[in-house]
Amino acid sequence: MSTRKPKKPFQDPMVEREKQKYEFPVPSREAILALLAKHNEPLPFQTLAAELGVKDERDEDAFLRRLRAMERDGQILKNRRDLYGIARKMDMVCGRVTGHPDGFGFLIPDEEGEDVFLPPREMRQVMHGDRVMARVTGVDQRGRREGVVVEVLERAHKTIVGRYDARDGMGFVVPGDKRIAQDIVVQRGDEGGAREGQIVAAEITSLPTRHRAPAGRIVEVLGDHMAPGMEIEVAVRSHDIPHVWPDAVTREAEQFAPEVPAQASQGRFDLRDIPLVTIDGEDARDFDDAVFADHTGGTWRLIVAIADVSYYVKPGTALDREAYARGNSVYFPQHVVPMLPEALSNGLCSINPHVDRLCMACEMQIDGSGKILKYRFLEAVMRSRARLTYTKVAAMLVDKDAALRREYADVVPHLETLHGLYHILHAARMKRGAVDFELPETRILFDEHRKIKRIIPLQRNDAHRLIEECMLAANVCAAEILRKNKVPAPYRIHEGPTAEKLNDLREFLTEMGLSLGGGDKPQAQHYSKLIKAVEQRSDSRLIQTVLLRSLSQAVYSPDNIGHFALGYPNYTHFTSPIRRYPDLLVHRAIKDIIARRATGMTPELAKQQGEHCSLTERRADEATREVVRWLKAVYMMDKIGEEFDGIISGVTNFGIFVELVEVYVDGLVHITALGNDYYHFDAAHHRLMGERTKQTYRLGDKLRVRVVRVDLDEAKLDFEIAGSPPAGKRAAGAKRRSAEGKHEAKRAGKPSRKPRGKRRR
C-alpha cells in the first residue's frame, strides 16, 4: 500500500475574497493565471481542476463558467487541442476594434501597447466596437504592427441603424456609423415595410465572416432622412445609448410620492433656514447643486448642497441597474437622454425652489488664502431660497442691476459673499497653477422647425466661474475623505503628457521661440505659466490647442494618481449624481464613511465601474459630436459658393481642417486643392509645406475659404482656398527652407489628431 501523501491543491491567494462574494466559491482568476504561469504551458481542464481542488460536479460547472468568462475577457485562450493558456503568452492581443470608413481598422489593446493594424480582409468578419483576440503577424510597410483576428470575444452591435437601400432585387442597410464598412444584407420579406432612403434599425441575424456579409431584418422604421430630430434618433441607436425605460424601472419610479416624505427627513441635519440657492443656465431643467456662504472672523463658511440621489436609487434595484447602464445623461441640442426617470431627475432629486429636498452637503471652512481648513459631510434636508440663472447673478453682482437686486433682495448679501469667496478661491487656483484653457465654445440657436438659426459663442461670466470654484472645492473634499478612509471609489484622474507627446510639444514650442518648464516631468503650473505668457499673442489659440492635445483624457479610476490639469493630488466627482453615475457611487461611499459601516466595495469592482463610466462618457461625447456635425452640415447646405474667413483647426497628411470664424463650422481643404505642388506633412509642427513653393499651412493660420460641397451622409464640408495666399505663408531664407524641407520629409506620414475641444474635468 502506498504511503505517498496526496498532492496539496494550489493555494488560491484570493480565497477569502471569493468566500465573501459567493456561497459556493471557485478558484479565482488570479489563481488560475498563477497556476498557468507556474507550469509555463497550456493545461487541460482536468489538470486545472485537480490542482486547484475542484472536485464535485457543481463546482466543476461553476469553474467551467469562470474559464469561459476569462476567455471572453481575453485573459486566457483555449486552443484547438482544448488546452487553456495565458493569452498574452500565446502572442495574443485582446482589445476593441476601431473601424475606418475605408475598410481597414485597428485593435486598441486592453493593456498598454501599440495598436494593431487590421487590414480590410480581417475587418470583414468584425465590426467597429467588437472586442477581439488577435495574433500579431508582423509589421507592415508603414511600420505598424499587423494582426489577424483569432476570435471575436464580444459583439458590440445587435442592431444597426442606417439608410435603407434597395438595388438589384436585394435590400441593404447602409450603416449611419461610417466606421462600420459592411452594408447589412436584407432578404426579401425582411424589409419591415421600409421604403428606399428611409432611416431604419436592422437586427443582425447573421454575423459577418471573411466570406459573407452580415445579414439582418428591419425591426423599426425611424422615419425619413431629413426629418427633424432624426439625427438624434440615429446617434442614440448607433451608439447603443439606452433610451427606453424598462417596465421595472418605470414601476419603481412611480412608487415615489411627488414630495419628500416626512420620515425621510428624520435624523438629518436641517438646513432649511439657510438661504441656499441654485445657479444654472436659463434652459436647465434639473438642479443638482445649491450654494451658500458667509464670512465671519477672517474665515469663510461655504456649503455646497447636492441632491441626495442615493436615498432613492438603491444598489441592486432596477433604477440602479439602468442608471449604471446609461452611466450619464446625454445632452443633445434641445434634447436630453437622462440617466434617471423624470420623476427623479426633474422632481424629487431636483433642487427646485421653495420645496423640501434631501441632500448631501459639504460644509467647508476656508481661510483668506483659499485653503480649506476643515470640512464635514452631512446627510441633510434643505429648501432652496431661489432658482437663479448665470445671467441674473452676473447682472446683480457685476452690472449691479437695481431691479434684479430689489427682486432678490433677501439673497443678494449672500451672493455678494459668494462672489468675494470666488475671488479668493480663483486666486488660490491661479497660484496653484491649474491649467485653464480659454478656447471657444459655442451654442446652437434653433428656429421653430428645429433648424439652426445661428451659432453663437458661449460667454462665461463670473457666475459660471463662481459655481465652478464651489464645485471644485466640494469635489476635492470628497476625494480627501475617500483617501483618508481608504475606500475604493471612482476618482477623477488625469495624467500628464506621455514622453512622446512631450517631445513633440517641446519641438513645436522651440520653433515658436517658447519653452515649457518642468523638464521631463512638467506639472500643471508649467502649462499655466506658458498659457499666461502667450495670452496676448495673435497665435495664442494655436499654442493652447497644441498644449491641450499633448494631454490625455480624464477618466474614472480607483487608482488615485491625481488630476494633472487641475493640479490636485486628490480629486473626484461629487456634485452631479442626477446625471453622472460615478457621483452616485461617491455619495454612497461617503454615506458609508459617515455611518462607519463597511462599503462592500472591492478595488476590482471599483476598477470595473470606473472603466464602464469612462466608456459611457466617451460614448455620449461621440454621439453629441455627431449630431452637432450633422446639424451644422444642414445649416451650410444653402451656403455653397459663399466665402468665409477661417482659422486652420487641424492639419493632417491629406489636408487642412478650417473652422469658419463667423459660423463656428469646420470643413476640409483637401491637399489636392492646395495648389500645384507636393505638400509634406510635419506632425510635430502641425503644418503642411509645399516642396517647390515652400507655401506653409499651419495650425492656427488665418485664411479665407469657399464652401464647395456639403455631404449630409458623411456630415462633412469641403472647402477650397479663395482669393490671395493665406496669412500662414511664411517666407524665410533658403537655408532655413532647405532644413525645413528635409525635416518635413522625415516626419511625413505621421498621424495627427483632430481637435477634441475643451476637456471635461
C-alpha positions in Angstrom: 0.0 0.0 0.0 1.4 3.4 -1.0 2.3 5.8 1.8 2.6 8.8 -0.6 0.6 11.8 0.6 -2.0 13.3 -1.7 -0.8 16.4 -3.6 -2.0 19.6 -1.9 -4.2 21.9 -4.0 -2.6 25.0 -5.5 -3.1 27.8 -2.9 -5.6 30.5 -4.1 -4.3 34.0 -2.9 -7.9 35.4 -3.2 -9.7 32.6 -1.4 -11.1 34.8 1.3 -12.5 37.3 -1.2 -14.2 34.5 -3.2 -15.8 33.2 0.0 -17.2 36.6 0.8 -18.6 37.0 -2.8 -20.1 33.5 -3.4 -21.9 30.9 -1.4 -20.0 28.2 -3.3 -16.7 29.8 -4.2 -14.5 28.5 -7.1 -10.8 29.3 -7.8 -10.2 33.0 -8.5 -8.9 34.3 -11.8 -5.7 35.2 -10.1 -5.2 31.6 -9.0 -5.9 30.3 -12.5 -3.4 32.7 -14.1 -0.8 31.9 -11.4 -1.1 28.2 -12.0 -0.8 28.5 -15.7 2.2 30.8 -15.3 3.8 28.3 -12.9 3.5 25.4 -15.4 4.6 27.7 -18.3 2.5 25.7 -20.8 -1.2 25.3 -21.7 -3.1 22.8 -19.5 -6.3 20.7 -20.0 -9.4 21.4 -17.9 -8.9 18.2 -15.8 -5.4 19.3 -14.7 -6.5 22.8 -13.8 -9.5 21.4 -11.8 -7.4 18.8 -10.0 -4.6 21.2 -9.0 -7.0 23.9 -7.9 -9.0 21.5 -5.8 -12.2 21.5 -7.8 -13.9 18.2 -7.2 -17.7 17.7 -7.4 -20.0 18.3 -10.4 -21.5 21.5 -9.0 -18.0 23.1 -8.6 -16.8 21.9 -11.9 -19.7 23.6 -13.7 -19.0 26.8 -11.9 -15.3 26.5 -12.6 -16.0 26.0 -16.3 -18.2 29.1 -16.4 -15.3 31.1 -14.9 -12.9 29.8 -17.5 -15.3 30.8 -20.2 -15.7 34.3 -18.7 -11.9 34.6 -18.7 -11.9 33.6 -22.4 -14.5 36.3 -23.1 -12.3 38.8 -21.3 -9.3 37.8 -23.3 -7.3 36.6 -20.2 -6.9 33.0 -21.4 -7.4 31.1 -24.7 -8.4 27.5 -25.3 -6.5 26.2 -28.3 -7.6 23.5 -30.8 -6.3 20.8 -28.5 -8.7 22.0 -25.8 -5.7 23.3 -23.7 -6.0 26.5 -21.7 -3.2 29.0 -21.9 -2.4 32.6 -20.9 -3.4 34.7 -23.9 -0.5 37.2 -23.8 2.0 34.3 -23.7 0.4 32.9 -26.8 1.3 36.1 -28.6 -2.3 37.2 -28.5 -3.5 40.8 -28.1 -7.0 41.5 -26.8 -8.8 44.7 -27.3 -11.5 46.7 -29.0 -11.8 47.3 -32.8 -11.9 50.8 -34.2 -13.1 50.7 -37.8 -12.3 53.2 -40.6 -14.7 54.1 -43.5 -12.1 52.8 -46.0 -12.5 49.3 -44.7 -9.4 48.8 -42.5 -9.3 49.1 -38.7 -7.2 49.0 -35.6 -7.3 46.8 -32.5 -6.9 49.1 -29.4 -5.3 46.8 -26.8 -6.9 46.4 -23.4 -3.5 46.7 -21.8 -0.7 49.2 -22.7 0.9 48.7 -26.1 0.8 49.7 -29.7 -2.4 49.5 -31.7 -2.6 46.5 -34.1 -3.5 47.3 -37.7 -6.3 45.1 -39.1 -6.3 45.1 -43.0 -9.7 45.0 -44.8 -9.6 41.2 -45.2 -9.6 40.9 -41.4 -12.2 43.6 -40.9 -14.7 41.7 -43.0 -15.5 39.4 -40.0 -15.7 42.1 -37.3 -17.4 45.5 -36.8 -16.4 48.7 -35.2 -16.6 48.3 -31.4 -16.2 44.5 -31.3 -13.8 43.0 -28.7 -11.5 40.6 -30.3 -8.4 38.5 -29.7 -5.8 38.9 -32.5 -2.3 37.4 -33.2 0.4 39.8 -34.3 1.8 38.5 -37.6 4.4 41.1 -38.3 5.0 44.8 -39.3 3.5 46.4 -42.4 5.3 48.8 -44.8 4.4 51.8 -42.6 6.0 50.2 -39.5 2.7 49.3 -37.9 2.0 46.1 -36.0 -0.3 44.0 -38.2 -2.5 41.2 -37.0 -5.1 38.6 -37.8 -8.3 38.1 -35.8 -8.2 34.8 -33.9 -11.5 35.0 -32.0 -14.3 37.5 -31.5 -14.8 37.9 -27.8 -17.7 40.2 -27.7 -20.0 41.6 -30.4 -20.7 45.4 -30.0 -23.9 45.5 -32.1 -27.2 43.6 -32.0 -28.8 46.2 -34.3 -27.5 48.6 -36.9 -29.1 51.9 -37.7 -28.8 53.3 -41.2 -30.4 54.2 -44.5 -32.4 51.5 -46.4 -31.2 51.0 -49.9 -32.8 48.6 -52.4 -30.8 47.6 -55.5 -30.5 44.6 -57.8 -33.5 42.9 -56.2 -31.9 43.0 -52.8 -32.2 45.3 -49.8 -29.3 46.7 -47.8 -28.9 48.9 -44.7 -26.1 51.3 -45.1 -24.8 52.0 -41.6 -25.0 55.5 -40.3 -21.8 55.0 -38.4 -19.2 55.1 -41.2 -16.7 53.2 -39.1 -18.9 50.1 -40.0 -17.8 49.5 -43.6 -20.1 46.5 -44.3 -23.6 47.0 -45.5 -26.3 44.8 -43.9 -28.0 42.5 -46.4 -31.8 42.4 -46.0 -33.5 39.4 -47.6 -36.9 39.7 -49.3 -39.6 39.7 -46.7 -37.4 41.2 -44.0 -37.8 44.8 -45.1 -40.4 45.6 -42.4 -42.3 48.0 -44.6 -39.3 50.2 -45.2 -39.1 52.4 -48.3 -36.0 53.4 -50.2 -34.0 56.1 -48.4 -35.7 55.8 -45.0 -33.7 55.5 -41.8 -34.2 52.1 -40.2 -32.9 49.9 -37.4 -31.9 46.4 -38.5 -31.4 43.4 -36.2 -28.4 41.4 -37.1 -29.5 37.8 -37.9 -26.3 36.5 -39.4 -22.8 37.6 -38.3 -20.1 38.6 -40.8 -17.4 36.2 -41.8 -14.4 36.6 -44.0 -16.5 35.3 -46.9 -20.0 36.6 -46.1 -21.5 40.0 -45.4 -23.7 40.4 -42.3 -27.5 39.9 -42.8 -30.4 41.4 -40.9 -34.0 42.1 -40.7 -35.6 45.6 -40.3 -37.2 45.9 -36.9 -38.0 49.6 -36.8 -38.6 52.3 -39.4 -37.4 55.5 -37.8 -38.5 57.9 -40.5 -37.3 60.0 -43.4 -33.7 61.0 -43.8 -34.2 64.8 -43.2 -37.0 64.6 -40.7 -36.4 67.0 -37.7 -34.8 65.1 -34.8 -33.8 62.2 -36.9 -30.1 62.9 -36.3 -30.6 62.2 -32.6 -32.6 59.0 -33.2 -29.7 57.8 -35.4 -27.0 58.8 -32.9 -28.8 57.2 -29.9 -29.2 53.9 -31.7 -25.8 53.9 -33.5 -24.0 54.3 -30.1 -26.3 51.9 -28.3 -27.3 54.5 -25.8 -30.2 53.1 -23.6 -33.1 55.4 -24.2 -36.3 53.4 -23.4 -37.2 52.8 -19.7 -37.7 49.2 -18.9 -41.0 48.4 -17.3 -39.4 47.6 -13.9 -37.7 51.0 -13.8 -41.0 52.8 -14.6 -42.8 50.8 -11.9 -40.1 51.7 -9.3 -40.2 55.4 -10.3 -44.0 55.5 -10.0 -43.8 54.3 -6.4 -42.3 57.6 -5.2 -44.5 60.4 -3.9 -44.2 63.8 -5.6 -42.8 65.3 -2.4 -40.2 64.3 0.2 -42.0 62.1 2.9 -41.8 63.4 6.4 -40.0 60.3 7.7 -37.2 60.7 5.2 -36.1 64.0 6.9 -35.8 62.4 10.4 -32.3 62.1 11.7 -30.9 64.5 9.1 -29.3 67.9 9.6 -31.9 70.6 9.0 -30.5 73.2 6.6 -34.0 74.7 5.6 -33.3 78.0 7.4 -30.1 78.6 5.4 -30.7 80.6 2.2 -29.1 78.1 -0.2 -29.8 79.0 -3.9 -29.3 77.2 -7.2 -27.5 78.9 -10.1 -27.8 77.3 -13.5 -28.4 78.1 -17.2 -31.7 79.5 -18.4 -32.7 76.3 -20.1 -31.8 73.9 -17.3 -34.5 71.6 -16.1 -32.7 69.6 -13.3 -30.9 71.3 -10.5 -28.5 69.2 -8.6 -26.5 71.7 -6.6 -27.1 74.7 -4.3 -24.6 77.0 -2.6 -24.4 79.4 0.4 -21.5 81.3 2.0 -21.0 83.6 5.0 -17.9 85.3 6.3 -17.0 85.8 10.0 -13.8 86.3 11.9 -11.5 86.1 8.9 -12.7 82.8 7.7 -15.4 81.8 5.2 -18.1 79.1 5.5 -19.1 77.5 2.3 -21.9 75.0 2.0 -22.4 73.0 -1.2 -25.6 71.0 -1.1 -26.1 68.2 -3.6 -29.3 66.3 -4.3 -29.3 63.0 -2.4 -30.0 60.7 -5.3 -28.6 57.7 -3.3 -31.6 57.9 -0.9 -33.9 57.0 -3.8 -31.6 54.9 -6.1 -30.5 51.9 -4.0 -27.9 49.3 -5.2 -29.4 46.3 -6.9 -32.7 47.9 -7.9 -34.0 48.3 -11.4 -33.4 52.0 -11.2 -29.8 51.4 -10.2 -29.1 48.9 -12.9 -30.5 51.2 -15.6 -28.6 54.2 -14.2 -25.4 52.2 -14.4 -26.1 51.0 -17.9 -26.6 54.6 -19.0 -23.6 55.9 -17.0 -24.6 59.5 -17.5 -27.2 61.8 -19.1 -26.6 62.6 -22.7 -27.2 66.2 -23.7 -28.0 66.8 -27.3 -29.0 70.2 -28.7 -32.6 70.7 -27.5 -32.9 67.1 -26.3 -31.7 65.1 -23.2 -31.5 61.3 -22.7 -31.5 61.4 -18.9 -29.7 58.9 -16.6 -32.8 58.8 -14.2 -36.5 58.9 -15.0 -38.1 62.4 -15.0 -39.9 61.8 -11.7 -36.5 61.8 -10.1 -34.3 63.9 -12.3 -36.7 66.8 -12.6 -38.7 66.0 -9.5 -37.6 64.5 -6.2 -33.9 64.7 -7.0 -34.0 68.2 -8.4 -33.4 71.1 -6.0 -36.5 73.1 -7.0 -37.2 76.3 -5.1 -39.3 76.6 -2.0 -39.8 72.8 -1.5 -38.1 70.4 0.8 -35.3 68.3 -0.7 -33.0 65.6 0.7 -29.3 66.5 0.1 -25.8 65.5 0.8 -24.0 68.7 2.0 -20.3 69.5 2.2 -19.7 72.3 4.8 -16.2 73.8 4.5 -14.2 76.4 6.4 -11.9 78.3 4.2 -9.2 80.9 5.2 -8.3 84.1 3.4 -5.8 82.4 1.2 -8.3 79.9 -0.2 -7.1 77.0 1.9 -9.7 74.6 3.1 -9.1 74.4 6.9 -11.7 71.7 7.6 -14.8 70.1 6.2 -17.6 67.8 7.0 -20.2 65.9 5.0 -23.8 65.9 6.2 -27.0 64.0 5.3 -29.4 66.8 5.4 -32.7 68.3 4.3 -32.8 71.7 2.7 -35.1 74.2 1.0 -33.8 76.3 -1.9 -34.5 80.0 -1.5 -34.3 80.9 -5.2 -33.8 79.4 -8.6 -31.2 81.8 -10.2 -29.5 81.8 -13.6 -25.9 82.7 -14.5 -27.2 85.7 -16.4 -29.2 87.1 -13.5 -26.4 86.5 -11.0 -23.8 88.2 -13.2 -26.2 91.1 -13.7 -26.7 91.5 -9.9 -23.0 91.1 -8.9 -21.1 92.7 -11.8 -23.5 95.0 -13.5 -25.3 96.0 -10.2 -28.7 95.7 -11.9 -31.0 97.6 -9.5 -34.3 95.9 -10.5 -32.9 92.4 -10.1 -31.2 93.3 -6.8 -34.6 94.5 -5.5 -36.3 91.3 -6.7 -33.8 89.1 -4.9 -33.0 91.4 -2.0 -33.1 88.6 0.6 -30.3 86.6 -1.1 -28.2 89.4 -2.6 -26.0 89.8 0.5 -25.2 86.1 0.4 -24.4 86.3 -3.3 -22.0 89.1 -2.6 -20.3 86.9 0.0 -20.1 84.1 -2.5 -18.6 86.4 -5.1 -15.9 87.5 -2.6 -15.1 83.9 -1.8 -15.0 83.1 -5.5 -12.2 85.7 -6.0 -10.2 84.1 -3.1 -10.7 80.6 -4.5 -9.8 81.6 -8.0 -6.6 83.4 -6.8 -5.6 80.2 -5.0 -6.3 78.2 -8.1 -4.1 80.5 -10.2 -1.3 80.4 -7.5 -1.6 76.6 -7.5 -1.0 76.7 -11.3 -4.2 74.9 -12.5 -4.4 74.7 -16.3 -7.2 76.9 -17.7 -7.6 76.7 -21.4 -9.5 79.6 -22.9 -10.7 78.0 -26.1 -14.0 79.0 -27.8 -17.2 77.0 -27.1 -20.5 77.5 -29.0 -24.2 77.3 -28.6 -26.7 76.5 -31.3 -29.9 78.5 -31.6 -32.8 76.9 -33.5 -35.9 78.1 -35.3 -39.4 76.7 -34.8 -38.7 73.9 -37.3 -35.6 72.8 -35.4 -33.2 74.1 -38.0 -30.1 76.1 -37.0 -30.8 79.8 -36.9 -27.5 80.9 -35.6 -24.3 79.6 -33.9 -23.0 81.9 -31.2 -20.0 81.8 -28.9 -20.7 80.9 -25.3 -19.8 83.8 -22.9 -18.6 82.7 -19.5 -19.2 85.2 -16.7 -18.4 85.5 -13.0 -21.5 83.4 -12.1 -20.2 80.5 -14.1 -16.8 80.7 -12.5 -18.3 81.2 -9.0 -20.2 77.9 -9.3 -17.2 76.2 -10.8 -15.0 77.1 -7.9 -17.6 76.0 -5.3 -18.0 72.6 -7.1 -14.2 72.1 -7.3 -13.9 72.7 -3.5 -16.6 70.2 -2.7 -15.1 67.6 -5.1 -11.7 68.0 -3.5 -13.1 67.4 0.0 -15.0 64.3 -1.3 -11.8 62.9 -2.7 -9.9 63.7 0.5 -12.4 61.8 2.7 -12.3 58.8 0.4 -8.5 58.8 0.5 -8.3 59.2 4.3 -10.7 56.3 4.9 -9.1 54.1 2.1 -12.4 53.5 0.4 -12.4 52.1 -3.2 -14.3 54.6 -5.3 -14.0 56.3 -8.7 -11.6 59.2 -8.5 -11.5 61.6 -11.4 -7.9 61.2 -12.6 -5.9 62.9 -15.3 -2.4 62.0 -16.3 0.2 64.4 -17.7 1.8 64.2 -21.1 3.5 61.0 -22.3 7.2 61.1 -23.2 6.4 61.0 -26.9 3.8 63.8 -26.7 6.1 65.9 -24.5 8.9 65.5 -27.0 6.7 66.6 -29.9 5.4 69.5 -27.8 8.8 70.8 -27.0 9.9 70.5 -30.6 6.9 72.7 -31.6 7.5 75.2 -28.9 11.1 75.6 -29.7 10.2 76.7 -33.3 7.8 79.2 -31.7 10.6 80.6 -29.5 8.9 79.2 -26.4 9.7 76.7 -23.7 7.9 74.6 -21.2 9.3 74.3 -17.7 9.5 71.1 -15.6 12.0 69.1 -17.6 10.9 65.5 -18.2 8.0 65.9 -15.6 6.2 69.2 -16.2 3.4 70.0 -13.8 0.2 71.9 -14.2 1.8 75.2 -13.1 4.3 75.0 -16.0 1.5 74.7 -18.5 -0.4 77.5 -16.8 2.6 79.8 -16.8 3.1 79.3 -20.5 -0.6 79.9 -21.3 -0.5 83.2 -19.3 2.7 84.2 -21.2 1.1 83.8 -24.6 -2.4 85.1 -23.9 -1.8 88.4 -25.7 -0.1 86.8 -28.8 -2.0 86.5 -32.0 -1.2 82.8 -32.1 -2.4 82.2 -28.6 -5.2 79.9 -29.8 -2.7 77.8 -31.8 -0.4 77.4 -28.8 -3.2 76.5 -26.4 -4.6 74.0 -28.9 -1.2 72.2 -29.1 -0.8 72.3 -25.3 -4.3 70.7 -24.9 -3.6 67.9 -27.4 -0.4 67.0 -25.5 -2.6 65.9 -22.5 -4.5 62.7 -22.0 -8.3 62.5 -21.4 -9.6 62.4 -17.8 -11.1 59.1 -16.7 -12.6 57.4 -13.7 -10.5 55.0 -11.7 -9.9 53.8 -8.1 -6.1 54.3 -8.7 -5.8 57.8 -7.3 -3.0 59.4 -9.2 -4.4 62.9 -9.0 -5.7 65.4 -11.6 -2.9 66.9 -13.6 -4.7 69.8 -15.3 -6.4 71.0 -12.0 -3.2 70.5 -10.0 -5.0 68.4 -7.3 -3.4 65.3 -5.7 -6.9 64.1 -4.9 -10.0 64.8 -7.0 -13.3 63.1 -7.7 -16.8 64.0 -8.9 -19.4 64.5 -6.1 -21.6 67.3 -7.4 -23.8 65.8 -10.1 -25.4 62.4 -9.1 -28.5 63.2 -11.1 -26.6 63.0 -14.4 -23.3 61.1 -13.6 -23.3 57.6 -12.1 -19.7 58.0 -10.6 -21.0 60.8 -8.4 -23.8 58.5 -7.1 -21.1 55.9 -6.2 -19.1 58.6 -4.4 -22.2 59.6 -2.4 -22.8 56.0 -1.3 -19.2 55.7 -0.2 -19.3 58.9 1.8 -22.5 57.8 3.5 -20.8 54.5 4.5 -18.0 56.5 6.0 -20.3 58.8 7.9 -22.2 55.7 9.2 -19.0 53.9 10.0 -20.1 50.8 8.1 -18.2 48.6 5.6 -18.7 49.7 2.0 -18.7 46.2 0.4 -16.8 47.7 -2.5 -13.7 45.9 -3.7 -10.8 47.5 -5.8 -11.7 45.1 -8.6 -15.3 46.2 -8.7 -14.4 49.9 -8.4 -12.0 49.5 -11.4 -14.7 47.8 -13.4 -17.2 50.6 -12.6 -14.6 53.3 -13.4 -13.9 51.8 -16.8 -17.6 51.4 -17.6 -18.4 55.0 -16.6 -15.4 56.3 -18.7 -16.7 54.4 -21.6 -20.3 55.7 -21.3 -18.9 59.2 -21.0 -16.9 58.8 -24.3 -20.0 57.3 -25.9 -22.0 60.3 -25.0 -19.4 62.7 -26.3 -19.1 60.9 -29.6 -22.9 60.8 -30.1 -23.3 64.5 -29.4 -20.4 65.5 -31.6 -22.0 63.5 -34.5 -25.4 65.2 -34.0 -23.8 68.7 -33.9 -21.7 67.9 -37.0 -24.8 66.8 -39.0 -26.9 69.9 -37.9 -24.0 72.2 -38.9 -23.8 70.4 -42.3 -27.5 71.0 -42.9 -27.0 74.7 -41.8 -24.3 75.1 -44.6 -26.4 73.5 -47.4 -27.6 76.8 -48.7 -24.2 78.5 -48.4 -22.4 76.5 -51.1 -20.3 79.0 -53.2 -20.1 81.6 -50.3 -16.7 82.7 -48.9 -15.8 82.9 -45.2 -12.8 83.8 -43.1 -11.4 80.8 -41.2 -8.7 79.5 -38.9 -6.9 76.3 -39.5 -8.1 74.0 -36.7 -6.4 70.7 -37.8 -3.6 69.6 -40.0 -3.3 66.1 -41.5 -1.4 64.3 -44.2 -4.4 64.6 -46.5 -5.3 68.3 -46.0 -6.2 71.0 -43.5 -9.4 71.5 -41.4 -10.6 75.1 -41.3 -13.1 76.5 -38.8 -15.2 79.4 -40.1 -14.8 82.4 -37.9 -18.3 83.7 -38.2 -20.3 80.5 -38.0 -18.0 78.1 -36.0 -18.3 75.3 -38.5 -15.3 73.4 -39.8 -14.5 71.6 -43.1 -11.7 70.2 -45.1 -9.5 71.7 -47.7 -8.1 68.6 -49.3 -4.4 68.5 -50.1 -5.2 68.4 -53.8 -6.9 71.8 -53.5 -3.9 73.5 -52.1 -2.2 74.2 -55.4 0.1 72.5 -57.9 2.9 71.3 -55.5 3.9 68.3 -53.4 2.9 69.0 -49.8 4.7 67.3 -46.9 3.1 66.8 -43.5 5.0 67.7 -40.4 3.1 66.4 -37.4 5.4 67.8 -34.8 4.9 71.3 -36.1 1.3 70.9 -37.1 1.8 72.0 -40.7 1.8 71.2 -44.4 4.6 72.7 -46.6 4.9 72.7 -50.3 8.1 71.2 -51.6 8.5 73.7 -54.5 6.8 76.8 -53.4 7.5 76.5 -49.6 3.9 77.5 -49.1 3.1 76.6 -45.5 -0.3 75.9 -43.9 -0.1 75.7 -40.1 -2.5 75.1 -37.2 -3.9 78.5 -36.2 -3.2 80.3 -39.5 -6.0 82.6 -40.8 -7.2 82.2 -44.4 -10.3 82.7 -46.5 -12.1 79.8 -48.0 -15.1 79.0 -50.3 -17.7 76.3 -49.5 -17.7 73.9 -52.4 -19.5 70.8 -51.2 -21.7 69.6 -48.3 -22.1 65.8 -47.8 -25.0 65.2 -45.5 -24.5 61.4 -45.4 -21.0 61.9 -44.0 -21.8 65.2 -42.3 -18.7 66.7 -43.9 -17.9 70.0 -45.7 -15.3 70.6 -48.4 -13.7 74.0 -48.8 -11.2 75.5 -51.2 -9.0 78.5 -50.6 -10.3 81.7 -52.0 -8.5 84.9 -53.1 -5.0 85.7 -52.1 -2.5 83.3 -50.4 -3.3 82.7 -46.7 -1.8 84.5 -43.8 0.0 81.3 -42.9 2.6 81.6 -45.7 6.0 82.0 -44.2 8.8 83.3 -46.3 12.2 82.5 -45.0 15.8 82.2 -46.1 16.9 79.4 -48.5 19.0 77.8 -45.7 16.0 77.6 -43.3 13.7 76.3 -46.1 16.1 73.6 -47.0 16.4 72.4 -43.4 12.6 72.5 -43.0 12.1 70.6 -46.2 14.4 67.8 -45.0 12.6 67.7 -41.7 9.2 67.7 -43.4 10.2 64.7 -45.5 11.4 62.8 -42.4 8.2 63.4 -40.5 5.7 63.0 -43.3 3.0 60.4 -42.8 2.9 60.5 -39.0 -0.8 60.6 -38.0 -2.3 63.7 -36.4 -5.5 64.2 -34.3 -8.4 66.4 -35.0 -9.2 68.9 -32.2 -11.4 67.4 -29.4 -12.5 70.7 -27.8 -12.3 71.5 -24.2 -11.6 68.5 -21.9 -14.2 67.6 -19.4 -12.8 67.8 -15.9 
